Amino acid sequence: MSPHPLRIIHCVRSPVGGTIRHIHDLAIAQAKAGHSVGVVCDSTTGSDFDVAILERMRPHLALGITRFAIQRHLTIQDLTGGLTLYRNVKALRPDVLHGHGAKGGAYVRGIGTLLRLQGLDVVRVYCPHGGSLHYDPNRFEGRVYHLLERVQARLTDGLVFVSDYERAAYETKVLPPHEPVRVIYNGLNDAEFDPVRPGPDARDFIYVGMLRDLKGPDLFIEAIYNLGLRRAAPVSAYIIGEGPDRPRYERMIADLGLGEQITFLGALPARKAFEMGRALVVPSRAEAMPYIVLEAMAAEVPLLATRVGGIPEVFGRHAGRLVEPGDSHRLASAMGEMLDAPELARALARDLRNAMADRFSATVMSSRITDLYHLLRGQEPHPFEGVAASPVLSKHSEPKSILARPSKP
């Protein structure tokens, strides 16, 4: 148990996908270490699958789960929602406010600043999880969001990035950080490193993830169509997941005449989903550090992914096998190569699993993040919480700046 128990609140807009998986693992590990933890998130998003993740967290959260409507884009409702959240958070007397994603980060930094102005000792930690960093800095929307990030940087005590790519994107699109920084990979639990084999109903390929264009389901569908034009036998696939664009993808499949080849299964636990295919395709246009890639590699599932975000960091020496994003023809060619050489795909899957086993641990992830909280508060980390901790600082930070509380409002 921690000698310095903290009151920690995690805030995220939409409790879906890899971000809520990240918060789930982190919050439970922190609660087991003796900290009081709470979660704040949107009440209007999240499938039954995502809500089930929240409910699994609830028994561990001494500070509970607070849900209210949080819009994706900036609206006037943010003012009333922020006031509601401020009152709830203040009553919980937090030591740490940890914002996940652009909206979660904005709320915790604004509210944390108000609490500090009232003399409360609270640190403000921000993890983008891609978020506003996915926007093009040359377009108006990107310029607006990156300007807001620069403004909020003065209200940030510590930054956590889930990949070196994410940190580099922040430095390039926002500014070089002056607050303490950690690059901490998402982590998996030990049981997730047990291999998963295809089940009796497995199809050639599966897509697993959010059904929105950023993740590339449309490219997956186009690649299946293009692949079918090149091969004598039809190619079969499952699309597993939920999201706002599902009706459009269903129409796309019907228009291309792929109704018998591609079937939607809804959201499933990752390891159950892996049983449904002989290979996983991750056709994302943008990512930070996707859990589905880590989960597939740990389960020894043959994997084809695009060269985006932190994925090349995970693939290491095999990064040359990644596909350039946004090109369904190249994706189809790579998928065809996997069909023609299944043994090679399985051998690569074994190699990737062996290479990642000691780099992506949920225990290490939680330890390093909680260690950062302690250091920001001027406390020595507990030896068990600080397992494998390595202080990764901004190049503009001196080591003493972590131990001394930043002089920010």
N, C-alpha and C positions, 0 to 999 in steps of 0.2 A: 504493500500500500504506500501511496505517496506521503512523504512527511509534510508536504505543502499542498493539501487538498484545495482545488480550485473550483470556482463556480463558472462553468463554461456554457456559452450559448452559441450554437451554430445557426446561421441564417442563410437560407437559399430561397430564390424565387420559386422555381418549379421543381418539385421533388420527384424527378424522373431520371432514368438512365444511369450513367456512370457516376454522376454527381451524388445522387442519393445513396448509391452503393458505397461511395467513398465516405460519406457522412455516417452511414450505418456502421461501418467497420470502425471508424475513428471514435464515434461517440460511445459505442459499447466497450471498446478497449479502455477508453478514458474512465468510464463509469466503474469498470472492474478494478482500475487502479486506485479507486477511492475518490474520484472527483464527482461533483454534482453537475450533471449535464442536461441541457435542454435544447430543443430544436424549434425554429420558427420557419414556416414555409407557406406557400400559396395554398389556398383552399379550393381553387377552381381547376387545377390541373392534376394529372396523375391518374393512370389507369388503376384497375383493381389490383393488378400486379404490383404497381408502385405503392399503393396504399398499404398493401400487405407488408411491404418492407418497413414502412413507418410503424405499423402496429407491432412488428417484431421488436422494434426499438423501445416501444413505450415502457415496458416493465423495467428497463434499465435506466430510464431518464428521471432523475429526482426533480428536475426543473420542468418536466413535462414537454408536451408538443403543443405549440400555439399555431393555429392556422387562420389566415384571413386572406381576402382577395388581394393579390399583387399582380398588376398588369405587367406584361413583358416590356412594353415601351414606356417612355416617360409620359405621364398623364397627370392631370390635376388631382386624381385620386391618390397619387403618391403622398400628397400632403396629409390627407385624412388618414390614410393607411399608416404613414410614418408616425403620426401622433398616437394612434392606437398602439402601435408596436412600442413606441417610446414608453408609454405608461406601463405596459406589460413588462418590458425589460427592466425598467427602473425598479419595479417591485421585486424582481428576482435578485437584485444586488449582485450583478455579475463581476467576476474578476477579469474574464476574457470574453470578448465578442469576436467571433470568427466568421467572416463573411465569405460565402462561396458563390462565384459568378458575379457578373457586373451589378445586378440589382441587390443581391445579398450584401455585396461589398459596400455599396452606397449606403444602405440602411445602417450597417454596423458602424461605419466610420462617422456618419452624421450623428447617430444616437450616442455612440461612444464619446464623441467630442462634447456633446451637451452634458453628459454625465461627468466628464472630467472637469468641465467648467464649474460644476457644482461641488467639486472637491472629491469625487469618487475615484478610486484608484482602479481604473479599468484599461486594459490594453486592447488595441484594435488590430486584428490580423486579417489579411485579405488573400484569397486564392482565386485567381480568375477562372480556372477551369476552361480556358479558351475564351468564352464570353465575348466581350467587346474586342478582344484581340483578333477575332476572326474577321472583323470588318476591314475593308480596303481603305487604307489611309488616304487614297487619292480621290475618294468619293465623299460627298457631303455628309452622309450618315456616319461614315468612319471618322471624319474630322471632328464631328460633334462629340461622339463617344470617347475618342482619344483625348480631346480637350477636357472633358469631364474627369477622365482618369487622372490627367495631370493636376487638375485642381484638387482632387481628393488625395493625391500623393502626400500632401502636407498633413493630412489627418490620419496617416497610416503609420503604425508602429512596427509592423513586421509583414513581410511578404512570403508566401509559400507558392512555389511553382511546381507543377507535376511533371515537368520535363525541361530539359535544357532549351528545347525549341520554344517553349512558352516564355521562359525567361528572356531569350533573345528577342522574341516578338515584342515583349513589353519594353525592353530597352530601345528597340528601333521605332515602335509606333507611339510610345508614351514618353518615356524619358529614362535615363539611367537611374536606377533607384539609389537613394541615399540611406534608406532604412535597412536594417538587417534583412537578409534574404536567405532562404533555404530552397534548394531544389530537392524535392522529396518525391520519389516515384510512388504511384499507387501500388498497393500491396495486396497479396492474396493469402488465404489461410492454407494451412498444411494439407487439408483434405482435398483442396482444389488441384493438387499436383498428381492426383491419381488419374491415369489415362482413361479416356472415354472412347469406346468403340462404337461404330455405326450400328443402329438397330435394324431389325428386319424390314422396316418401312423406310429406310434411309433413301434419300434421293442424291443425285449427283452433287448438287450444291445447295447451300443454305445461306440466306442473309439473316442476320440477327441484329436488331437494333431499332432505333427510333425511325418512324416512317415520316421523314422530312428530307427535302432535297439536299441539305447539308451533308447528310449521311450517305447519299447516293443510291437509294433504292431504284430510282429511274435508270441509272447507269447499269445496274445489275440486270434489270429487265431487258434493256436494249442489248446487253452482252449475251444474254440467253437467246434472244432473237437472232443476233448476228451469228452466234455459234451454231444455231440450228440450220442456218443457210449453208454452212460449210461441211456439215457432217450428215452421214446417211441416217443414223439413228437419232431420234429426238433427245434433247437434253432436259432433265427434270430438275425442279428446284422447289424449295419451300421458302417463303418469306415469313419470318418470325418476329413479331413485335407489334407495337401500336403507335399511332401518331396521327397528326392532323391531316396528312396528305394521303391517307389510305384510299379514300374514294377515287382520287385522281389516278393512283397506281392501278387500281382495279379496272378503271376505264382503259388505261394504257395497255394492260394485259389483254383485255377483250379486243381492242382495236388491232393488236398485233397477232391475234389468233393463238394466244399462248395459254388459253384457259385450262387445257388439259395438262400442261407442262409445269405451270407455276401455281401453287396453292398457298393461301394465307392461313397461318395457324394461330395468330394472336400472340400475346406475350407468354413466354415460358422461361423458367429458370435456365440459366446458361447451359448447365451440364445436361439437362433434359433436351434442350435444343440441339446440342452437339450430336446426340444420338440420331437425329433426324437427317443427317447429311454425311456424305463421305468427304466433303471439303467445305470450309467456310470462306466466304468472300466478304471482305470489308472494303467497299468501294467509295469511301468517304472523300468528300471534297475538302474538308478541314477537320482537324482533331487537335486535342491537346495531348492526352495520354489515355486512349480508350481502354476501358476495362475488358471489353469483349476480345481484344487482341491478346491481352495478358491471360485471360481465362482460357482461350483456345490453345495458346502455346503451352500453358501448364497442363492442360488435358491431353496434350499430344495430338491435337486435331490438325490435319493438313490445312494450311492457311494461305490465302492470297489476299494481299492488302495493298493500298495505295501509299505512295511516298508523301505523307502529310504529317504535320505535327511531330509528336515524339515517337512515331512508329519506327523510323530508321534507328533510333537509339536502342529500341528493344531488339530489333533484328540484328544489330551489330554487323558482323562480317557477311551476313546474308542480305544486307540492305540492297544489294544490287538486284535482287529478285523482286523488289517492290515495283509496282506499276505507277506510271505517272497519273495523277488524278484528272478526272473530267473527260476521259477518252474511253468510250465504251468499246471501240474497235480493238484497242490494245488490251483492254480488260478481257475481251472475248478470246483473243489470241493466247493470253496467259492461262485462261481457264481451259482452253483446248489442250495446251501443253500438260496441264495437270491430269486431264482425262487420258492422255496418251501415255503418261509415265506415272501411274499411281504409286509404284514402289519408291520412286525418287521423292515424291511428295511426302510419303510417310517417313522416309529417312530424314528429310529436312525437318519434319515435325519433331522427331525424336531429338535431333541436334539442338533445335531451338529450346525445347523443354529443358534439356540438361544445362544449357547455357544460362537460363534465367532463374534457376531455382533459388540461388542465394542472393538475388538482386531485388526481388519484388515480394517482400514479406509484409503482411498487414501489421505484424508486431513491430517491425522496424519502422514502418510508416507512422504508426501511432506514437512510438517512442520519440522519434525525431520531432514531430510536431509539438507534442506536449513539452519536450525539452525546450523548444523555442519559447513557448509561453513562459516557462520558469525564468529563462534567461532575460526575457523582456521585462520581467517583474523584479529582476535583481536577485533571483533565488537560485540556489544550486539545484540541479536536477537530481532526482532519485536515481541511484545506480541502475535499477531495473528499467525505469522509464527512459533512461538515456542510452539504452542498448544500441550499439553501432552508430551512436550520434556523431555526426561530423559537422561542425559549424561551417556552413557555406555562406560566406559574407558577400555583400555587394562589393565590387571592386573599389567603391568609394567609401567603404566603411572600415574603420579600425576595429580590432578585436575588443577594445574597451567600450566601444559604443553599444555592444550588445548587453553588457553587464550594467551599464548606466542607463536609466530610463531616458528616452529621447525628450528633449525640451520642446514638445509640441503642444498646441492647445488641447 
